[in-house]
Amino acid sequence: MRHPFRAILAVLALAALPALAQDAYKIDPVHSEVSFKIRHLLAKVSGRFTKFSGTIKVDAADISKSSVEVSIDATSINTDNEMRDKHLKTGDFFDVEKFPTITFKSTSVKEVAKGKLEVTGDFTLRGVTKRITFPITAAGTQPGMKPGTVVAGFIDGAVTINRNDYGIKYGPGVLGDEVAISLNIEAGK
């Protein structure tokens, strides 16, 4: 015979557990972009990475408990010029044989204005890790294309890094030292 008292205790115990406040979103690489710009002589050249993944955990009740982890396949660099892309994969630049992955792992997330976030974390490129901050706009959430799905948007993320800080020193005078990184992310829950 089952004891109804035990069942009631089990339900009360489950109810006493804290609710999971974080919603986890997986980055959708088909509807997202990780791109960069760097000066070459007198103009700017753009590029992007076509393979990347990551998880964004959002705690709507306390945004400071949110987190971001991103992994970029450095071999997927694309500047729309095959010869340049091949050179960028060498030891002069990304050295993809030794360092095939670029990563970012947040250490803090804070809301600085309504919908405006600063995501600070450890950015690793060519085996060098530096702390950087991405200002980014939380574009909100809405139902996805498939029934029952939810998507979130994080747009206009931009930060500038100095390539020399990561051991990329090729082409002084030809290439600028500053690299502008841009993020536009759509992620599915």
One Martini backbone bead per residue (centre of mass of N, CA, C, O) as a GRO file, in nm:
protein
  189
    1MET     BB    1   0.096   0.036   0.023
    2ARG     BB    2   0.060   0.358  -0.018
    3HIS     BB    3   0.190   0.671   0.097
    4PRO     BB    4   0.056   0.981   0.097
    5PHE     BB    5   0.262   1.130   0.272
    6ARG     BB    6   0.510   1.084   0.088
    7ALA     BB    7   0.398   1.227  -0.159
    8ILE     BB    8   0.369   1.503  -0.025
    9LEU     BB    9   0.668   1.537   0.051
   10ALA     BB   10   0.779   1.525  -0.237
   11VAL     BB   11   0.630   1.773  -0.342
   12LEU     BB   12   0.743   1.973  -0.133
   13ALA     BB   13   1.040   1.932  -0.203
   14LEU     BB   14   1.019   2.027  -0.498
   15ALA     BB   15   0.899   2.311  -0.431
   16ALA     BB   16   1.161   2.402  -0.261
   17LEU     BB   17   1.310   2.418  -0.502
   18PRO     BB   18   1.478   2.598  -0.706
   19ALA     BB   19   1.432   2.758  -0.974
   20LEU     BB   20   1.522   2.778  -1.295
   21ALA     BB   21   1.642   3.091  -1.415
   22GLN     BB   22   1.777   2.974  -1.664
   23ASP     BB   23   1.818   3.028  -2.006
   24ALA     BB   24   1.904   2.828  -2.282
   25TYR     BB   25   2.114   2.916  -2.566
   26LYS     BB   26   2.173   2.841  -2.903
   27ILE     BB   27   2.371   2.912  -3.147
   28ASP     BB   28   2.288   3.033  -3.477
   29PRO     BB   29   2.494   3.025  -3.753
   30VAL     BB   30   2.286   3.099  -3.985
   31HIS     BB   31   2.180   3.374  -3.798
   32SER     BB   32   2.487   3.462  -3.771
   33GLU     BB   33   2.778   3.682  -3.673
   34VAL     BB   34   3.142   3.675  -3.725
   35SER     BB   35   3.337   3.970  -3.747
   36PHE     BB   36   3.585   4.178  -3.933
   37LYS     BB   37   3.826   4.460  -3.919
   38ILE     BB   38   4.102   4.591  -4.126
   39ARG     BB   39   4.370   4.766  -4.208
   40HIS     BB   40   4.473   4.827  -4.557
   41LEU     BB   41   4.650   5.073  -4.579
   42LEU     BB   42   4.363   5.277  -4.677
   43ALA     BB   43   4.177   5.041  -4.607
   44LYS     BB   44   3.914   4.811  -4.542
   45VAL     BB   45   3.895   4.474  -4.426
   46SER     BB   46   3.689   4.192  -4.444
   47GLY     BB   47   3.560   3.933  -4.220
   48ARG     BB   48   3.486   3.579  -4.137
   49PHE     BB   49   3.313   3.326  -3.959
   50THR     BB   50   3.142   3.010  -4.038
   51LYS     BB   51   3.240   2.858  -3.762
   52PHE     BB   52   3.022   2.831  -3.475
   53SER     BB   53   2.967   2.823  -3.114
   54GLY     BB   54   2.711   2.835  -2.842
   55THR     BB   55   2.624   2.960  -2.508
   56ILE     BB   56   2.333   3.119  -2.360
   57LYS     BB   57   2.275   3.239  -2.030
   58VAL     BB   58   1.961   3.351  -1.896
   59ASP     BB   59   1.887   3.578  -1.622
   60ALA     BB   60   1.614   3.771  -1.577
   61ALA     BB   61   1.630   3.831  -1.262
   62ASP     BB   62   1.971   3.810  -1.292
   63ILE     BB   63   2.195   3.911  -1.517
   64SER     BB   64   2.467   3.844  -1.353
   65LYS     BB   65   2.398   3.516  -1.399
   66SER     BB   66   2.493   3.522  -1.669
   67SER     BB   67   2.617   3.355  -1.982
   68VAL     BB   68   2.913   3.294  -2.204
   69GLU     BB   69   2.993   3.061  -2.481
   70VAL     BB   70   3.259   3.052  -2.732
   71SER     BB   71   3.334   2.886  -3.054
   72ILE     BB   72   3.593   2.917  -3.302
   73ASP     BB   73   3.675   2.831  -3.627
   74ALA     BB   74   3.965   2.935  -3.770
   75THR     BB   75   3.940   2.774  -4.051
   76SER     BB   76   3.668   2.960  -4.134
   77ILE     BB   77   3.794   3.176  -4.274
   78ASN     BB   78   3.647   3.473  -4.458
   79THR     BB   79   3.741   3.718  -4.737
   80ASP     BB   80   3.689   3.647  -5.044
   81ASN     BB   81   4.004   3.524  -5.051
   82GLU     BB   82   4.186   3.251  -5.093
   83MET     BB   83   4.480   3.350  -5.059
   84ARG     BB   84   4.437   3.508  -4.796
   85ASP     BB   85   4.317   3.277  -4.626
   86LYS     BB   86   4.566   3.100  -4.637
   87HIS     BB   87   4.754   3.305  -4.494
   88LEU     BB   88   4.580   3.341  -4.228
   89LYS     BB   89   4.642   3.027  -4.140
   90THR     BB   90   4.914   3.095  -4.068
   91GLY     BB   91   5.177   3.198  -3.861
   92ASP     BB   92   5.130   3.506  -3.930
   93PHE     BB   93   4.849   3.459  -3.781
   94PHE     BB   94   4.646   3.203  -3.669
   95ASP     BB   95   4.769   2.923  -3.663
   96VAL     BB   96   4.567   2.658  -3.706
   97GLU     BB   97   4.740   2.412  -3.630
   98LYS     BB   98   4.782   2.512  -3.324
   99PHE     BB   99   4.502   2.721  -3.337
  100PRO     BB  100   4.179   2.623  -3.416
  101THR     BB  101   4.072   2.800  -3.162
  102ILE     BB  102   3.834   3.039  -3.058
  103THR     BB  103   3.761   3.202  -2.740
  104PHE     BB  104   3.473   3.265  -2.512
  105LYS     BB  105   3.443   3.352  -2.153
  106SER     BB  106   3.255   3.455  -1.919
  107THR     BB  107   3.260   3.661  -1.601
  108SER     BB  108   3.047   3.893  -1.689
  109VAL     BB  109   2.714   4.048  -1.650
  110LYS     BB  110   2.577   4.371  -1.752
  111GLU     BB  111   2.343   4.624  -1.707
  112VAL     BB  112   2.361   4.971  -1.831
  113ALA     BB  113   2.086   4.950  -1.988
  114LYS     BB  114   1.819   4.915  -2.158
  115GLY     BB  115   1.936   4.634  -2.335
  116LYS     BB  116   2.231   4.694  -2.223
  117LEU     BB  117   2.539   4.522  -2.246
  118GLU     BB  118   2.815   4.378  -2.051
  119VAL     BB  119   3.058   4.145  -2.171
  120THR     BB  120   3.284   3.974  -1.975
  121GLY     BB  121   3.605   3.810  -2.073
  122ASP     BB  122   3.777   3.534  -2.208
  123PHE     BB  123   4.007   3.578  -2.475
  124THR     BB  124   4.118   3.333  -2.720
  125LEU     BB  125   4.425   3.377  -2.918
  126ARG     BB  126   4.687   3.196  -2.995
  127GLY     BB  127   4.706   3.122  -2.669
  128VAL     BB  128   4.588   3.403  -2.586
  129THR     BB  129   4.471   3.567  -2.286
  130LYS     BB  130   4.207   3.812  -2.260
  131ARG     BB  131   4.037   4.076  -2.124
  132ILE     BB  132   3.704   4.151  -2.236
  133THR     BB  133   3.448   4.386  -2.369
  134PHE     BB  134   3.107   4.353  -2.469
  135PRO     BB  135   2.898   4.547  -2.623
  136ILE     BB  136   2.538   4.478  -2.611
  137THR     BB  137   2.225   4.398  -2.759
  138ALA     BB  138   1.914   4.313  -2.636
  139ALA     BB  139   1.649   4.215  -2.858
  140GLY     BB  140   1.519   3.964  -2.743
  141THR     BB  141   1.215   3.771  -2.774
  142GLN     BB  142   1.071   3.495  -2.973
  143PRO     BB  143   0.917   3.315  -3.175
  144GLY     BB  144   0.987   3.075  -3.377
  145MET     BB  145   0.948   2.893  -3.669
  146LYS     BB  146   0.897   2.672  -3.479
  147PRO     BB  147   0.696   2.519  -3.291
  148GLY     BB  148   0.785   2.600  -2.953
  149THR     BB  149   0.994   2.816  -3.011
  150VAL     BB  150   1.284   3.018  -2.906
  151VAL     BB  151   1.427   3.342  -2.958
  152ALA     BB  152   1.738   3.525  -2.945
  153GLY     BB  153   1.890   3.857  -2.937
  154PHE     BB  154   2.236   3.972  -3.021
  155ILE     BB  155   2.347   4.298  -3.097
  156ASP     BB  156   2.602   4.509  -3.180
  157GLY     BB  157   2.868   4.377  -3.126
  158ALA     BB  158   3.169   4.557  -3.008
  159VAL     BB  159   3.528   4.529  -3.060
  160THR     BB  160   3.871   4.623  -2.989
  161ILE     BB  161   4.179   4.491  -3.094
  162ASN     BB  162   4.519   4.398  -3.055
  163ARG     BB  163   4.707   4.189  -3.243
  164ASN     BB  164   4.980   4.197  -3.080
  165ASP     BB  165   4.863   4.068  -2.812
  166TYR     BB  166   4.844   3.778  -3.005
  167GLY     BB  167   5.107   3.759  -3.206
  168ILE     BB  168   5.024   3.958  -3.452
  169LYS     BB  169   5.294   4.104  -3.665
  170TYR     BB  170   5.229   4.113  -3.946
  171GLY     BB  171   5.259   4.397  -4.145
  172PRO     BB  172   5.392   4.658  -4.081
  173GLY     BB  173   5.224   4.940  -4.233
  174VAL     BB  174   4.996   4.768  -4.381
  175LEU     BB  175   4.870   4.693  -4.108
  176GLY     BB  176   4.672   4.725  -3.867
  177ASP     BB  177   4.637   4.678  -3.519
  178GLU     BB  178   4.335   4.710  -3.537
  179VAL     BB  179   4.048   4.502  -3.448
  180ALA     BB  180   3.719   4.474  -3.553
  181ILE     BB  181   3.458   4.328  -3.371
  182SER     BB  182   3.154   4.149  -3.474
  183LEU     BB  183   2.816   4.092  -3.339
  184ASN     BB  184   2.542   3.866  -3.448
  185ILE     BB  185   2.284   3.707  -3.255
  186GLU     BB  186   2.114   3.393  -3.283
  187ALA     BB  187   1.909   3.206  -3.046
  188GLY     BB  188   1.807   2.888  -2.924
  189LYS     BB  189   1.604   2.722  -2.675
   0.00000   0.00000   0.00000
